[in-house]
């Protein structure tokens, strides 16, 4: 009879689950009851899950602390920007009167420049340009800008076709220019542009002449646009005196 058959039934169950004996090793027998082994396994499992729970709690606490630090830092930055905005607003309020004065000054200068347009004898100015043209050529339209290139107000007169850019011409006006006239000349035959510019330059009060464009007219012939710059001799000077 073997040893397993001679032992009680409870001990026989433990012996049957023991690993086989290795050749040359000392025989070992696990005499712990199954209930004790299960208890030890439960303790080990509880210990492992407890360690995992503690690690998770530590991570949550760290995350909360980092989020609180970031929120506090953002709140501090926001408060700093609010303080800076308040300071800038107070500084702007201190210069509010200056801004209003500059705006009013610009409005008054623009109004004065527009009013000066009626101070020009347009009939004499355009008549002098027409008289300087050769036979067969005529002024078909013009645009005028009164004042220098930076503060002049555009005033469209005559039968302007809308293709004359007086503002661009005023921006390139020579020093001392009071009136810039972009005149459109049409003719049935080719006109010596060099001679026409020379004639325009001899008109009293002209500071300079620039040929802007030359093209064929819609109804035949030729069309040219020329910028003529006049000094203040074409003005009566009453608005300039009022400004002083």
C-alpha positions in Angstrom: 0.0 0.0 0.0 1.3 3.4 -1.0 1.7 6.4 1.4 -1.1 8.3 -0.3 -3.6 5.5 0.4 -2.6 5.1 4.0 -3.1 8.8 4.9 -6.4 10.4 5.8 -8.6 11.8 3.0 -7.9 15.5 3.8 -4.2 15.0 3.6 -4.4 12.8 0.6 -6.0 15.8 -1.4 -3.0 18.0 -0.6 -0.5 15.3 -1.5 -2.1 14.6 -4.9 -1.7 18.4 -5.9 2.0 18.5 -4.9 4.5 18.8 -7.7 6.3 15.6 -8.7 9.6 14.9 -6.9 12.7 15.9 -8.8 15.3 13.2 -9.2 18.1 13.8 -6.7 16.2 16.5 -4.7 15.0 16.3 -1.2 11.3 15.4 -1.0 9.0 18.3 -0.1 5.4 18.1 1.0 3.0 21.1 1.2 1.1 20.4 4.4 -0.9 23.7 4.4 -4.6 23.2 4.2 -6.4 24.6 1.1 -8.2 27.2 3.2 -4.9 28.7 4.4 -3.5 28.9 0.9 -6.6 30.6 -0.4 -6.4 33.1 2.5 -2.8 33.9 1.7 -3.7 34.4 -2.0 -6.6 36.7 -1.1 -4.2 38.8 1.2 -1.7 39.0 -1.7 -4.4 40.1 -4.1 -5.7 42.7 -1.7 -2.2 44.0 -1.2 -1.7 44.4 -4.9 -5.0 46.2 -5.5 -4.3 48.4 -2.5 -1.0 49.5 -4.0 -2.7 50.2 -7.4 -5.4 52.3 -5.6 -2.8 54.3 -3.7 -0.8 55.0 -6.9 -4.0 56.1 -8.7 -4.9 58.4 -5.8 -1.4 59.9 -5.8 -1.7 60.6 -9.6 -5.2 62.2 -9.1 -3.8 64.4 -6.3 -0.9 65.5 -8.5 -3.2 66.3 -11.4 -5.4 68.4 -9.2 -2.4 70.3 -7.8 -1.1 71.0 -11.3 -4.5 72.2 -12.5 -4.9 74.4 -9.5 -1.4 75.9 -10.1 -2.1 76.6 -13.8 -5.5 78.1 -13.0 -3.9 80.4 -10.4 -1.2 81.4 -12.8 -3.8 82.2 -15.5 -5.8 84.2 -13.1 -2.8 86.2 -12.2 -2.0 86.9 -15.8 -5.6 88.0 -16.5 -5.5 90.4 -13.6 -2.2 91.8 -14.8 -3.6 92.4 -18.3 -6.8 94.0 -16.8 -4.6 96.4 -14.8 -2.6 97.3 -17.9 -5.7 97.8 -19.9 -7.1 100.2 -17.2 -3.8 102.1 -17.3 -3.8 102.5 -21.1 -7.5 103.6 -21.0 -6.7 106.3 -18.5 -3.7 107.5 -20.6 -6.0 107.6 -23.7 -8.6 109.6 -21.8 -5.9 112.1 -20.9 -5.2 112.8 -24.6 -8.9 112.8 -25.7 -8.9 116.5 -26.1 -5.8 116.5 -28.2 -7.3 113.8 -30.5 -10.5 115.8 -30.9 -8.5 119.0 -31.7 -6.5 117.2 -34.3 -9.6 115.7 -35.9 -11.3 119.1 -35.9 -8.2 120.7 -37.4 -8.2 118.1 -40.2 -11.9 118.7 -40.9 -11.5 122.4 -41.0 -8.5 122.1 -43.4 -10.4 119.8 -45.7 -13.4 122.2 -45.7 -11.1 125.2 -46.4 -9.4 123.3 -49.3 -12.8 122.5 -50.7 -13.9 126.1 -50.4 -10.7 127.2 -52.2 -12.0 125.4 -55.3 -14.4 128.3 -55.8 -11.5 130.7 -55.5 -10.0 129.6 -58.8 -11.1 131.3 -62.1 -11.7 128.0 -63.9 -12.8 129.7 -67.0 -9.6 131.6 -67.3 -7.4 128.6 -66.4 -9.1 126.2 -68.9 -9.3 129.0 -71.4 -5.6 129.6 -71.2 -4.9 125.9 -71.7 -7.3 125.8 -74.7 -5.6 128.8 -76.2 -2.2 127.1 -76.0 -3.4 124.1 -78.0 -2.6 123.8 -81.7 -5.3 124.0 -84.3 -7.6 121.0 -84.4 -7.1 120.1 -80.7 -9.5 120.9 -77.9 -10.0 120.3 -74.2 -12.7 117.6 -73.9 -12.6 117.3 -70.1 -10.6 118.0 -67.0 -10.3 117.2 -63.3 -8.8 119.6 -60.7 -7.3 119.3 -57.3 -6.9 122.4 -55.2 -4.0 122.4 -52.6 -0.8 120.4 -52.3 -0.6 116.7 -52.9 -1.2 115.7 -49.2 -4.2 117.8 -48.1 -5.8 118.7 -51.5 -9.5 118.0 -52.0 -10.6 116.8 -55.4 -13.0 118.9 -57.3 -14.4 117.6 -60.6 -15.4 120.3 -63.1 -16.2 120.7 -66.8 -17.2 117.7 -68.9 -14.8 115.2 -67.3 -15.1 111.7 -68.6 -14.0 110.2 -65.3 -10.8 108.7 -66.8 -8.5 111.5 -65.5 -6.8 110.7 -62.2 -6.3 114.2 -60.6 -5.5 112.7 -57.2 -2.5 110.8 -58.5 -1.3 113.8 -60.4 -1.6 116.0 -57.2 0.5 113.5 -55.3 3.4 114.1 -57.7 3.0 117.9 -57.8 6.1 120.0 -57.6 6.8 122.2 -54.5 4.6 125.3 -54.5 1.7 123.8 -56.4 -1.6 125.3 -55.5 -3.8 123.8 -58.2 -3.4 120.6 -60.2 -5.4 120.3 -63.5 -5.4 117.0 -65.3 -6.7 118.0 -68.7 -7.8 115.7 -71.5 -7.1 116.8 -75.0 -8.6 115.2 -78.2 -7.7 115.9 -81.8 -8.5 114.5 -85.2 -4.9 114.2 -86.2 -1.7 113.5 -84.3 -0.5 116.4 -82.2 3.2 117.0 -81.4 3.0 116.2 -77.7 6.4 117.8 -77.0 5.3 121.1 -78.6 2.0 121.0 -76.7 3.8 120.5 -73.4 6.1 123.4 -74.2 3.1 125.6 -74.9 1.4 124.5 -71.6 4.6 125.4 -69.7 4.4 129.0 -71.1 0.9 129.6 -69.7 1.2 132.1 -66.8 1.3 130.5 -63.4 2.3 127.0 -64.6 5.0 125.3 -62.5 5.3 122.1 -64.4 3.7 119.8 -67.0 3.6 116.0 -67.1 2.1 113.9 -69.9 0.2 111.1 -68.3 -1.2 109.1 -71.2 -1.7 109.1 -75.0 -4.2 106.8 -76.8 -6.5 106.6 -79.7 -9.9 108.2 -79.2 -13.2 106.2 -79.4 -14.6 108.2 -82.3 -11.3 108.4 -84.2 -8.3 110.6 -83.7 -6.2 110.8 -80.6 -6.7 111.5 -76.9 -4.1 112.5 -74.3 -4.1 113.3 -70.6 -1.7 115.9 -69.2 -1.2 117.1 -65.7 -0.6 120.9 -65.4 0.6 122.3 -62.1 -0.3 126.0 -61.3 1.0 128.1 -58.5 -1.1 130.3 -56.2 -1.3 133.1 -58.7 -4.6 131.6 -59.9 -6.1 132.0 -56.4 -7.4 135.2 -54.9 -5.8 134.4 -51.6 -8.8 135.3 -49.5 -9.1 131.8 -47.9 -5.3 131.7 -47.1 -5.7 135.1 -45.4 -8.6 133.9 -43.4 -6.6 130.8 -42.3 -3.8 133.1 -41.0 
